[in-house]
Amino acid sequence: MKPGQKTWLRRAAWAVLVLALAGGGWTWLQKKQKASEEEPKFRTAAIDQGPITQVVLATGTLQPVTTVTVGTQVSGTVLERLADYNDLVKKGQVLLRLDPAALQARLRQARAQLASSEATLALARSTLERNRRLVEAGFISPLALDQSQREADAGTANVELARAQVDSAQTDLDNSVIRSPIDGIVIRRNTDVGQTVAASFQTPELYQLARDLREMLIATNVSEADVGLIREGQKVRFTVDAYPEREFEGKVDQFRLNSASNAGVVTYTIVVAVANPDELLKPGMTAQTRIVVSSKDRVTRLPTAALRFRPDEDQLKAAAGQGAKEAASAASATVAENRRADDDGVLSGTRAGARVYRVYTVGDKQVPKLHEVTIGIANTRYTELASVVSGSLKPGDEVITRKAETALPGRP
């Protein structure tokens, strides 16, 4: 074979090889692009029917229904302590005694002063009677009688004052014995034998008693965003760290109108009544409460995450540019909604006083298709589908909950 023919054949072979590689690469790119187009762009969940329970979450502290702080009105040194933590006490039972020496001395002093005042009064009355007879006989002037009358009246007042001082000293002596004002249990003790308590400016707190731990309450703080759902008598479920495997129940007993503001957050106190027949619950335990504000046995349910999904406007516009009629409609709707000054990204308006929300299904060429709905009760997982304002949704339809690329590792 001539050299020119060999060169031509070599070039032809290279050309065929290049064409084959180009064709294979083009085919591979087409398959990759097609696979990319067919790969799901969104994560979806089905609309179904089932129960929904709406709850308000709050944290509170367990407390006895009735708590009494026992103090003292007199100062002194603790001489004897007769009650300790967790002791059951009866009304009138002695809890503590203060050293009565100083109080007894003051009582004796008051009684001596009373005796002196009574003696002075007796002398004044005797002088008054004698002067009255002397005035009648004309031996002294009426002015002397008036002076005797004033002395007798002053003596009477001094006796009453001395008697009051005796009563005060006796009361202080009686108050040196601290007694229980109620039937209950000791949940706090703040003193011990030998300690000096001073009642000069405020009453010292010696004991704290709870009337009955079989009935308790939870004081919870509920945000102002949720208080409109709270009603007296609603069921409450709660757990405590001491018994994580067990759920307790109670009911809303009181809605207190006194609000509190912390860092701009306004809260209200909701009191929950709790039965504690086994006395498992203790004062001071932290309760994680769930107030059941509404419950329905069978409704059409949307995944709550579907209400938070918002399509990428750029993707919708690109899909509309490819000629997808539904995509163009969805993109136009999105652009129109974005022009609204009051659009919050989820709420698209109101119909007959009800809020209208947007949810999306996957349309042709994986373009999100818009539906407008109204909702009922909701929780973190499900939301009641009250009505469909525009579009068409029914149980079994898949609604978009998030983009595919935001899926968590290990989850579908």
C-alpha positions in Angstrom: 0.0 0.0 0.0 1.3 3.4 -1.0 2.3 5.8 1.8 -0.4 8.3 0.8 -3.1 5.7 1.2 -1.8 4.7 4.6 -2.0 8.3 5.8 -5.5 8.7 4.5 -6.7 5.5 6.2 -5.0 6.6 9.5 -6.8 10.0 9.3 -10.1 8.3 8.5 -9.7 6.0 11.5 -9.0 8.9 13.8 -12.0 10.8 12.4 -14.3 7.8 13.1 -12.9 7.5 16.6 -13.5 11.1 17.3 -17.0 10.9 16.0 -17.7 7.9 18.1 -16.4 9.5 21.2 -18.4 12.7 20.5 -21.6 10.7 19.9 -21.0 8.7 23.1 -20.4 11.8 25.1 -23.5 13.5 23.7 -25.6 10.4 24.5 -24.2 10.3 28.0 -24.9 14.0 28.5 -28.5 13.5 27.3 -29.1 10.6 29.6 -27.6 12.6 32.5 -29.7 15.6 31.8 -32.8 13.4 31.5 -32.0 11.7 34.7 -31.5 15.1 36.4 -34.9 16.3 35.1 -36.6 13.2 36.4 -35.0 13.3 39.8 -37.5 14.6 42.4 -36.9 18.2 43.3 -39.3 18.3 46.3 -40.2 16.2 49.3 -43.9 15.5 49.6 -46.4 14.1 52.1 -49.9 12.9 51.6 -53.1 14.5 52.7 -55.0 12.0 54.9 -57.8 11.7 57.4 -57.4 11.2 61.1 -57.5 12.8 64.6 -55.9 16.1 65.6 -55.3 17.4 69.0 -54.2 21.0 69.4 -52.2 21.8 72.6 -50.5 24.8 74.2 -47.1 24.0 75.6 -46.0 25.7 78.9 -43.7 25.1 81.8 -44.7 25.5 85.4 -43.9 24.6 89.0 -45.9 22.3 91.3 -47.1 24.0 94.5 -49.4 23.0 97.3 -52.9 24.4 97.1 -52.6 26.1 100.5 -49.3 27.2 101.9 -49.0 29.0 105.3 -45.8 30.7 106.5 -45.4 30.5 110.3 -43.6 33.4 111.9 -43.2 35.1 115.3 -44.3 38.4 116.6 -41.7 38.5 119.4 -37.9 38.3 119.5 -35.9 35.7 121.4 -33.7 32.7 121.3 -35.0 29.4 120.2 -35.2 27.2 123.3 -36.9 24.1 122.0 -37.8 22.9 118.5 -40.7 20.3 118.3 -41.3 19.9 114.6 -39.0 19.2 111.7 -39.2 18.6 107.9 -42.0 16.4 106.6 -43.7 16.2 110.1 -47.5 16.0 110.1 -48.9 18.6 112.5 -52.3 19.5 113.8 -53.8 22.9 114.3 -52.6 24.3 117.7 -49.7 21.9 118.0 -46.5 23.4 119.4 -43.8 23.8 116.8 -41.2 25.8 118.6 -40.6 27.6 121.9 -38.6 30.8 122.5 -36.8 31.6 125.7 -39.5 33.2 127.9 -37.2 34.7 130.6 -37.2 38.3 129.3 -41.0 38.2 128.5 -41.8 36.8 132.0 -39.8 39.6 133.6 -41.7 42.2 131.6 -45.0 40.5 132.6 -44.0 40.7 136.3 -43.1 44.4 135.8 -46.5 45.1 134.2 -48.3 43.4 137.0 -46.4 45.4 139.6 -47.2 48.6 137.8 -50.9 47.5 137.8 -50.8 46.9 141.5 -49.3 50.3 142.1 -51.9 52.0 139.9 -54.7 50.3 141.7 -53.4 51.4 145.1 -53.1 55.0 143.9 -56.6 54.8 142.6 -57.9 53.5 145.9 -56.3 56.4 147.8 -57.7 58.9 145.3 -61.2 57.5 145.7 -61.0 57.6 149.5 -59.8 61.2 149.4 -62.6 62.1 147.0 -65.3 60.6 149.4 -63.8 62.4 152.4 -63.6 65.8 150.6 -67.2 65.4 149.4 -68.4 65.1 153.0 -66.2 68.1 154.1 -67.6 70.2 151.3 -71.1 69.3 152.4 -70.2 70.4 156.0 -68.6 73.6 154.7 -65.1 72.9 155.9 -63.4 73.1 152.4 -64.2 74.8 149.2 -65.6 73.1 146.1 -62.4 73.7 144.3 -60.6 71.1 146.5 -63.4 68.6 145.7 -62.8 69.1 142.0 -59.1 68.5 142.5 -59.8 65.2 144.2 -62.2 64.2 141.4 -59.5 64.8 138.8 -57.0 62.7 140.8 -59.5 59.8 141.0 -60.2 60.0 137.2 -56.5 60.0 136.5 -56.0 57.0 138.8 -58.7 55.1 136.9 -57.0 55.8 133.6 -53.6 54.7 135.0 -55.2 51.4 136.1 -56.6 50.8 132.6 -53.2 51.6 131.1 -51.5 49.2 133.5 -54.0 46.5 132.7 -53.4 46.9 129.0 -49.6 46.6 129.6 -50.2 43.4 131.5 -52.4 42.0 128.7 -49.6 43.0 126.1 -46.9 41.3 128.2 -49.1 38.2 128.6 -49.8 38.1 124.9 -46.1 38.3 124.1 -45.3 35.6 126.5 -48.0 33.4 124.9 -46.6 34.2 121.5 -43.2 32.8 122.5 -44.8 29.4 122.0 -45.2 28.9 118.2 -48.2 26.8 117.3 -49.4 25.4 114.0 -52.3 27.5 112.5 -53.5 24.6 110.3 -53.5 20.8 109.9 -50.7 20.1 107.5 -47.2 19.0 106.8 -43.9 20.9 107.4 -42.2 21.6 104.0 -39.7 24.1 105.2 -37.9 24.9 108.5 -35.7 28.0 108.9 -34.6 27.9 112.5 -32.8 25.6 115.0 -32.2 25.5 118.7 -30.0 28.3 120.0 -30.8 30.6 117.0 -31.9 34.2 117.9 -34.9 35.5 115.9 -35.6 39.2 115.8 -39.0 40.6 115.0 -38.1 44.3 115.1 -38.8 45.2 111.4 -40.4 42.2 109.8 -41.8 38.9 110.9 -39.2 36.1 110.7 -40.3 33.0 108.8 -39.8 30.0 111.0 -41.8 27.3 109.2 -43.7 26.8 106.0 -46.7 24.4 106.1 -48.7 22.9 103.4 -52.3 22.0 104.1 -52.6 18.8 102.0 -50.2 17.4 99.3 -52.9 15.2 97.9 -54.3 18.2 96.0 -51.7 20.4 94.2 -51.6 23.1 91.6 -49.2 24.1 88.7 -48.6 27.8 88.1 -47.7 28.0 84.4 -46.8 31.1 82.2 -48.6 31.1 78.9 -47.7 33.6 76.1 -50.3 36.1 75.1 -50.4 34.5 71.6 -52.0 31.4 73.1 -54.1 32.7 76.0 -57.1 33.2 73.6 -57.3 29.4 73.4 -57.4 28.8 77.1 -60.6 28.0 78.9 -61.3 26.9 82.5 -61.9 23.1 82.7 -59.7 22.2 79.8 -57.6 19.0 80.3 -53.9 19.3 80.9 -51.3 16.6 80.4 -47.9 17.0 82.0 -44.7 15.2 82.9 -42.0 15.7 85.5 -38.4 14.8 85.4 -38.7 12.5 88.4 -41.1 10.2 86.5 -40.2 10.6 82.8 -42.1 7.4 81.8 -45.4 8.5 83.4 -47.9 11.2 82.2 -50.1 13.0 84.7 -53.3 14.8 84.2 -55.0 17.9 85.5 -57.4 20.6 84.4 -57.3 24.4 84.0 -58.6 25.9 87.3 -57.9 29.6 86.9 -56.9 32.2 84.4 -55.2 35.1 86.3 -55.6 38.5 84.6 -52.5 39.9 86.1 -49.9 39.8 83.2 -46.1 39.9 83.4 -43.7 41.2 80.8 -40.1 39.8 80.4 -37.9 41.1 77.6 -41.0 42.3 75.7 -42.8 39.0 76.0 -46.2 39.2 77.7 -47.3 36.1 79.7 -50.3 35.2 81.9 -50.4 32.8 84.7 -52.6 29.8 84.2 -53.3 27.7 87.3 -53.8 23.9 86.8 -55.4 21.8 89.5 -53.8 18.4 90.0 -55.0 15.4 92.0 -52.1 13.7 93.8 -53.6 10.8 95.7 -50.3 8.8 95.9 -48.3 12.0 96.8 -45.8 11.2 94.1 -45.7 14.8 93.0 -43.6 17.1 95.3 -43.6 20.9 95.8 -41.1 22.6 93.5 -41.1 20.0 90.8 -40.9 21.4 87.2 -43.9 20.3 85.1 -43.8 20.3 81.3 -47.5 20.9 80.5 -49.6 20.4 77.4 -53.0 22.2 77.7 -55.5 20.4 75.4 -57.4 23.4 73.8 -59.1 21.4 71.0 -59.5 17.9 69.7 -61.2 16.3 66.8 -61.5 12.5 66.1 -61.6 12.5 62.3 -60.8 15.4 59.9 -58.9 15.9 56.6 -55.3 16.7 57.6 -52.5 18.5 55.9 -48.9 18.1 56.9 -48.1 21.3 58.9 -44.8 21.6 57.1 -46.7 22.2 53.8 -48.0 25.5 55.1 -44.4 26.7 55.6 -43.1 25.8 52.1 -42.4 28.6 49.7 -41.3 27.9 46.1 -38.2 29.5 44.6 -39.6 32.3 42.4 -36.6 32.1 40.0 -37.2 28.4 39.4 -40.9 29.1 38.7 -40.0 31.8 36.2 -37.5 29.5 34.5 -40.0 26.8 34.2 -42.6 29.2 32.8 -40.1 30.3 30.2 -39.9 26.6 29.0 -43.6 26.8 28.1 -45.2 25.0 31.0 -48.7 26.5 31.3 -49.2 25.6 34.9 -45.7 26.9 35.8 -46.4 30.3 34.1 -49.7 30.5 36.0 -48.0 29.7 39.3 -45.1 32.2 38.6 -47.6 34.9 37.8 -49.5 34.2 41.0 -46.3 34.3 43.0 -45.2 37.6 41.4 -48.6 39.1 42.0 -48.5 38.0 45.6 -45.0 39.5 46.2 -46.3 42.9 45.1 -48.7 42.9 48.1 -47.5 45.2 50.9 -49.1 43.0 53.6 -47.8 39.6 52.3 -46.1 37.6 55.1 -44.8 34.8 52.9 -47.6 32.4 53.9 -50.8 34.3 54.4 -52.3 35.3 51.0 -55.4 37.0 52.2 -58.7 36.5 54.0 -62.0 35.1 52.7 -65.2 35.7 54.7 -63.1 36.5 57.7 -61.0 33.3 57.5 -57.3 33.3 56.7 -56.3 31.8 53.4 -53.0 29.9 53.2 -51.0 28.6 50.2 -49.9 25.1 49.7 -48.4 23.4 46.6 -48.5 20.1 44.8 -46.0 18.9 42.2 -47.3 19.7 38.7 -46.0 19.0 35.2 -42.2 19.0 34.8 -42.0 19.2 38.6 -43.3 22.7 38.7 -45.1 23.6 42.0 -48.9 24.0 41.6 -50.6 26.6 43.8 -53.7 25.8 45.9 -55.4 28.2 48.4 -56.9 26.7 51.5 -58.4 27.6 54.9 -57.4 25.7 58.0 -58.8 24.7 61.4 -57.0 23.4 64.4 -53.3 22.5 64.2 -50.4 21.0 65.9 -46.7 20.7 65.0 -47.4 17.7 62.8 -50.9 18.0 61.3 -53.2 20.9 60.3 -57.0 20.5 59.7 -57.9 21.3 56.1 -61.1 23.2 56.5 -61.8 24.2 52.9 -60.2 24.5 49.5 -60.5 28.1 48.1 -58.8 27.6 44.8 -57.3 24.5 43.2 -58.3 21.0 44.1 -57.1 18.9 47.0 -58.4 15.7 48.5 -57.2 12.9 50.8 -54.4 11.0 49.1 -52.9 14.0 47.2 -49.2 14.7 47.8 -48.4 18.2 48.9 -44.9 19.7 49.0 -43.3 20.0 52.4 -39.7 21.1 51.5 -37.1 21.1 48.7 -35.3 17.8 48.1 -31.9 19.3 48.7 -32.9 20.2 52.3 -33.6 16.6 53.3 -31.7 15.5 56.3 -29.1 12.8 56.0 -30.5 9.3 56.4 -34.1 10.5 55.8 -36.2 10.1 52.7 
